[in-house]
Amino acid sequence: MVTELSGPAGLRLLDVDQPSPDGGVLIDVAAAGVSFPDLLLTRGRYQERPEPPFAPGLEVAGTVVSAPADSGHAEGDRAAAFMPHGGYAERVAVPAHRVVAIPPEASFEVAAAMLVNYHTVLFALERRAAIRAGEVLVVLGAGGGIGTAAVQVGAALGARVLAVVRDEAGRETATRAGAEEVIDLGDGLRDRARELTGGRGADVILDPVGGELFAEAIRCLAPEGRLLVVGFAAGSIPELKVNRLLLRNASVAGVAWGAFTEVDRELVGRGAAILAPMLADGRIDPVIAACYPLAEGARALADLEGRRVRGKSVLVVGA
């Protein structure tokens, strides 16, 4: 539970009352994903700002305890779920439209690691950018959880993926995720991107980083290119001189998958149906860098904040 908005140090392991189903699906949690929004929640910097005490955690996987008769879920089913917060817990209650079945080949840890990152990048690439097979996708922050997911989903959708990293550890993680072409920021993003695309630039750029890198990324866009704003891991929100878009007939699109699950209540289920065969045939395979017991949720977030984890972290409940 976040007891004060002071970052990971404000987390405490507490006993609380069991959640009421309230018409939703009750799940015994086996694993919970650790994501950058969780870190923002602990500092009161996310778009949703619950008052302490509350549990962070946007994604869980576990076993259904109970479910409404018309929900498509039943007691004993393996299920994963998205929630605005509250996932760092032994048991959660989630509205049925945010709950999906776990594919048989996926462990609870893999299911928890997939939900936010893979659904976000699928929504970004397929719906917000309408990416086409053969287009060039540049993934910024390719050594992180969102980045590794984007490398895999982009390739699965038929794009040529250029993974952008800051250091050798990021290169190793992006390569482990399946990236065949990696750009080191030290070599110059714009020059390398244009060199690798015959001077044309990127059709789509996925940016979970923000900050100063955003302005350089804009310069990498090909004519009719699309830049996807996914987050601001660098800590600052950039501004844009829109004449750069005008000159290239380019566009910038925001990506907020979590909030949109209430606008389009079929979004989670539809995304799961697309991702399941990708997982089954190995086109996507979450890069899980670290697993922590639930009691060490604060350490998991501190390691994420300190950039000591590449790929995705997961809390294992009961460990």
C-alpha positions as CSV (number, residue, x, y, z in Angstrom):
1,M,0.0,0.0,0.0
2,V,1.1,3.6,-0.8
3,T,0.9,5.2,2.7
4,E,2.4,8.6,1.5
5,L,3.2,10.0,-1.9
6,S,7.0,9.8,-1.4
7,G,7.8,7.3,-4.1
8,P,8.8,3.6,-3.4
9,A,9.8,4.4,0.1
10,G,6.2,5.2,0.9
11,L,5.0,1.6,0.4
12,R,4.1,-0.6,3.3
13,L,2.9,-4.2,3.5
14,L,-0.5,-4.0,5.2
15,D,-3.5,-6.3,6.0
16,V,-6.8,-4.9,4.7
17,D,-10.3,-6.1,4.3
18,Q,-11.0,-8.5,1.5
19,P,-12.4,-6.8,-1.6
20,S,-16.1,-7.0,-2.4
21,P,-16.9,-8.3,-5.9
22,D,-19.4,-5.5,-6.6
23,G,-20.6,-7.2,-9.7
24,G,-17.1,-7.9,-11.0
25,V,-14.7,-10.8,-11.2
26,L,-12.9,-11.8,-8.0
27,I,-9.3,-13.0,-8.6
28,D,-6.7,-14.6,-6.3
29,V,-3.6,-13.0,-7.6
30,A,-0.6,-15.1,-8.5
31,A,1.5,-12.4,-10.2
32,A,1.3,-8.7,-10.7
33,G,3.2,-6.7,-13.3
34,V,5.5,-3.8,-12.3
35,S,5.1,-0.8,-14.6
36,F,6.2,2.8,-14.9
37,P,2.7,4.1,-14.1
38,D,3.0,2.3,-10.8
39,L,6.0,4.4,-10.0
40,L,4.2,7.6,-11.0
41,L,1.3,6.6,-8.8
42,T,3.6,6.4,-5.7
43,R,4.5,10.1,-6.3
44,G,1.0,11.3,-7.2
45,R,2.2,12.1,-10.8
46,Y,0.0,9.8,-12.8
47,Q,-3.2,11.0,-14.5
48,E,-5.2,9.1,-11.9
49,R,-4.3,10.4,-8.4
50,P,-5.9,8.2,-5.7
51,E,-5.4,9.4,-2.1
52,P,-3.3,7.2,0.2
53,P,-3.6,4.5,1.4
54,F,-4.0,2.6,-1.8
55,A,-2.2,-0.3,-3.6
56,P,-0.4,0.4,-6.9
57,G,-0.5,-2.2,-9.7
58,L,-2.3,-2.1,-13.1
59,E,-2.0,-5.7,-14.2
60,V,-2.6,-9.0,-12.4
61,A,-2.8,-12.7,-13.3
62,G,-4.3,-15.4,-11.2
63,T,-7.3,-17.7,-10.5
64,V,-10.9,-16.7,-10.6
65,V,-12.7,-17.0,-7.2
66,S,-16.1,-15.9,-8.4
67,A,-17.6,-14.2,-11.4
68,P,-21.0,-13.1,-12.7
69,A,-22.8,-15.7,-14.7
70,D,-22.8,-13.6,-17.9
71,S,-19.1,-12.6,-17.6
72,G,-17.6,-15.4,-19.6
73,H,-15.4,-16.3,-16.6
74,A,-16.0,-19.0,-13.9
75,E,-14.5,-20.2,-10.7
76,G,-11.1,-21.9,-11.2
77,D,-10.4,-20.2,-14.5
78,R,-6.9,-18.7,-15.1
79,A,-7.4,-15.0,-15.9
80,A,-5.5,-11.7,-16.3
81,A,-6.9,-8.3,-15.6
82,F,-6.2,-4.6,-16.0
83,M,-7.1,-2.2,-13.3
84,P,-6.4,1.5,-12.7
85,H,-4.5,0.6,-9.5
86,G,-4.8,-2.0,-6.7
87,G,-2.9,-4.9,-8.2
88,Y,-0.2,-5.3,-5.6
89,A,-2.5,-7.5,-3.5
90,E,-3.4,-11.1,-2.8
91,R,-7.0,-10.7,-4.1
92,V,-8.6,-8.2,-6.3
93,A,-12.1,-7.4,-7.8
94,V,-12.1,-6.3,-11.4
95,P,-15.0,-5.4,-13.8
96,A,-15.5,-8.2,-16.3
97,H,-14.7,-6.2,-19.4
98,R,-11.2,-5.8,-18.2
99,V,-10.6,-9.5,-17.5
100,V,-9.3,-12.0,-20.2
101,A,-8.5,-15.7,-20.2
102,I,-4.8,-16.6,-19.9
103,P,-3.6,-18.7,-22.9
104,P,-2.6,-22.2,-21.9
105,E,1.0,-21.7,-22.9
106,A,1.5,-18.7,-20.6
107,S,2.5,-18.8,-17.0
108,F,1.0,-16.4,-14.5
109,E,4.2,-14.3,-14.6
110,V,4.1,-14.1,-18.4
111,A,0.4,-13.1,-18.3
112,A,1.0,-10.4,-15.8
113,A,4.0,-9.1,-17.8
114,M,2.0,-8.9,-21.0
115,L,-1.2,-7.0,-20.1
116,V,-0.3,-3.3,-20.0
117,N,2.8,-3.2,-22.2
118,Y,1.6,-5.5,-25.0
119,H,-1.9,-4.2,-25.2
120,T,-0.6,-0.7,-25.2
121,V,1.8,-1.2,-28.0
122,L,-0.8,-3.2,-30.0
123,F,-3.3,-0.4,-29.6
124,A,-0.6,2.2,-30.5
125,L,0.6,0.5,-33.6
126,E,-2.5,-1.1,-35.0
127,R,-5.2,1.5,-34.1
128,R,-3.4,4.8,-33.5
129,A,-0.8,4.5,-36.2
130,A,-2.5,2.0,-38.6
131,I,0.9,0.6,-39.2
132,R,1.3,-1.5,-42.4
133,A,3.5,-4.5,-43.2
134,G,6.8,-3.3,-44.6
135,E,6.8,0.1,-42.9
136,V,9.8,1.1,-40.8
137,L,9.1,1.3,-37.0
138,V,11.6,3.1,-34.7
139,V,11.2,2.1,-31.1
140,L,12.7,4.5,-28.5
141,G,13.6,3.1,-25.1
142,A,13.8,-0.3,-26.6
143,G,15.5,-1.8,-23.6
144,G,12.5,-1.2,-21.3
145,G,9.2,-3.0,-20.8
146,I,7.2,-1.0,-23.3
147,G,10.2,-1.0,-25.7
148,T,10.7,-4.7,-25.8
149,A,7.0,-5.3,-26.3
150,A,7.0,-2.8,-29.2
151,V,10.0,-4.5,-30.8
152,Q,8.1,-7.9,-30.8
153,V,4.6,-6.7,-31.7
154,G,5.9,-4.4,-34.4
155,A,7.8,-7.3,-36.0
156,A,4.7,-9.6,-35.6
157,L,2.7,-7.0,-37.5
158,G,5.2,-7.1,-40.4
159,A,7.1,-3.9,-39.7
160,R,10.9,-3.5,-40.1
161,V,11.9,-2.5,-36.5
162,L,14.8,-0.3,-35.5
163,A,15.4,-0.5,-31.8
164,V,16.9,2.6,-30.1
165,V,19.0,2.2,-26.9
166,R,21.3,4.2,-24.7
167,D,23.9,1.6,-23.6
168,E,25.2,-1.9,-24.0
169,A,22.7,-3.3,-21.4
170,G,19.9,-1.8,-23.5
171,R,21.3,-3.3,-26.6
172,E,21.5,-6.7,-25.1
173,T,17.9,-6.5,-23.8
174,A,16.6,-5.3,-27.2
175,T,18.4,-8.0,-29.0
176,R,17.0,-10.6,-26.5
177,A,13.6,-9.2,-27.4
178,G,14.3,-10.0,-31.1
179,A,15.6,-6.7,-32.5
180,E,17.7,-7.3,-35.5
181,E,18.8,-3.7,-36.0
182,V,19.8,-1.5,-33.0
183,I,20.6,2.1,-32.9
184,D,22.9,3.4,-30.2
185,L,21.9,7.0,-29.2
186,G,25.6,7.8,-29.0
187,D,25.9,7.4,-32.7
188,G,23.2,10.0,-33.4
189,L,19.5,9.0,-33.8
190,R,18.7,11.1,-36.8
191,D,21.8,10.2,-38.8
192,R,21.6,6.5,-38.1
193,A,17.9,6.2,-38.7
194,R,18.2,7.9,-42.1
195,E,21.3,5.9,-43.0
196,L,19.4,2.6,-42.2
197,T,16.4,3.7,-44.3
198,G,18.2,5.0,-47.3
199,G,17.6,8.6,-46.3
200,R,13.8,8.3,-46.0
201,G,13.3,8.1,-42.2
202,A,10.8,6.3,-40.1
203,D,7.2,5.6,-41.0
204,V,6.2,5.2,-37.3
205,I,8.1,6.1,-34.1
206,L,7.0,4.8,-30.8
207,D,8.1,7.1,-27.9
208,P,7.7,6.1,-24.3
209,V,10.6,8.3,-23.3
210,G,9.7,12.0,-24.1
211,G,12.1,14.7,-22.9
212,E,14.8,16.0,-25.3
213,L,14.7,12.8,-27.4
214,F,11.2,13.7,-28.7
215,A,12.5,16.7,-30.7
216,E,15.2,14.6,-32.3
217,A,12.7,11.8,-33.1
218,I,10.5,14.3,-34.9
219,R,13.3,14.9,-37.3
220,C,13.5,11.2,-38.1
221,L,10.0,11.0,-39.5
222,A,9.5,10.1,-43.2
223,P,6.9,11.9,-45.2
224,E,3.5,11.0,-43.8
225,G,5.3,9.6,-40.7
226,R,3.5,9.1,-37.4
227,L,5.0,9.6,-33.9
228,L,3.2,7.8,-31.1
229,V,3.4,9.5,-27.6
230,V,3.2,6.7,-25.1
231,G,4.8,8.1,-22.0
232,F,7.5,10.3,-20.5
233,A,10.1,8.1,-18.8
234,A,12.7,10.8,-19.2
235,G,10.7,12.8,-16.6
236,S,9.8,15.9,-18.7
237,I,6.9,16.5,-21.2
238,P,8.3,18.0,-24.5
239,E,6.8,20.7,-26.6
240,L,6.5,20.6,-30.4
241,K,6.9,23.2,-33.1
242,V,4.1,22.1,-35.4
243,N,5.8,23.4,-38.5
244,R,7.9,20.3,-38.4
245,L,4.7,18.2,-38.9
246,L,3.5,20.5,-41.7
247,L,6.7,20.2,-43.8
248,R,6.5,16.4,-43.8
249,N,2.7,15.8,-43.7
250,A,3.5,14.1,-40.5
251,S,1.4,13.5,-37.4
252,V,1.7,13.0,-33.6
253,A,-0.8,10.7,-31.9
254,G,-1.4,10.2,-28.2
255,V,-1.7,6.7,-26.8
256,A,-3.6,6.1,-23.6
257,W,-4.7,2.5,-23.7
258,G,-5.7,2.2,-20.1
259,A,-8.1,5.1,-20.0
260,F,-9.6,4.0,-23.4
261,T,-10.7,0.7,-21.9
262,E,-13.7,2.6,-20.5
263,V,-14.4,4.3,-23.9
264,D,-14.2,1.0,-25.8
265,R,-15.2,-1.7,-23.4
266,E,-14.3,-4.5,-25.9
267,L,-10.7,-3.2,-26.2
268,V,-9.1,-5.6,-23.7
269,G,-10.8,-8.7,-25.1
270,R,-10.1,-7.8,-28.7
271,G,-6.4,-7.1,-27.9
272,A,-6.1,-10.5,-26.1
273,A,-7.6,-12.3,-29.1
274,I,-4.9,-10.7,-31.4
275,L,-2.0,-11.3,-29.1
276,A,-2.8,-14.9,-28.1
277,P,-1.7,-16.5,-31.5
278,M,1.4,-14.3,-31.5
279,L,2.3,-15.7,-28.1
280,A,1.4,-19.3,-29.2
281,D,3.8,-19.3,-32.2
282,G,6.6,-17.4,-30.4
283,R,6.4,-14.1,-32.2
284,I,6.0,-12.4,-28.8
285,D,7.7,-13.6,-25.6
286,P,7.9,-11.1,-22.7
287,V,11.4,-10.3,-21.5
288,I,11.0,-10.8,-17.7
289,A,14.1,-9.4,-16.2
290,A,13.3,-9.8,-12.5
291,C,10.7,-11.4,-10.2
292,Y,10.1,-10.1,-6.6
293,P,7.9,-11.4,-3.8
294,L,4.9,-9.2,-3.0
295,A,6.5,-8.0,0.2
296,E,9.4,-6.5,-1.9
297,G,7.1,-4.3,-4.0
298,A,8.9,-1.2,-2.8
299,R,12.3,-2.6,-3.9
300,A,10.9,-3.6,-7.3
301,L,9.8,0.0,-7.9
302,A,13.0,1.4,-6.6
303,D,15.0,-0.8,-9.0
304,L,12.7,0.4,-11.8
305,E,13.2,4.0,-10.9
306,G,17.0,3.5,-10.6
307,R,17.1,1.9,-14.1
308,R,18.5,-1.3,-12.6
309,V,16.0,-3.5,-14.4
310,R,15.9,-4.0,-18.2
311,G,12.7,-5.5,-19.7
312,K,9.8,-6.3,-17.3
313,S,9.6,-6.8,-13.6
314,V,6.9,-9.0,-11.9
315,L,5.7,-9.4,-8.3
316,V,5.0,-13.0,-7.3
317,V,2.3,-13.3,-4.7
318,G,2.9,-16.0,-2.1
319,A,6.7,-16.1,-2.8
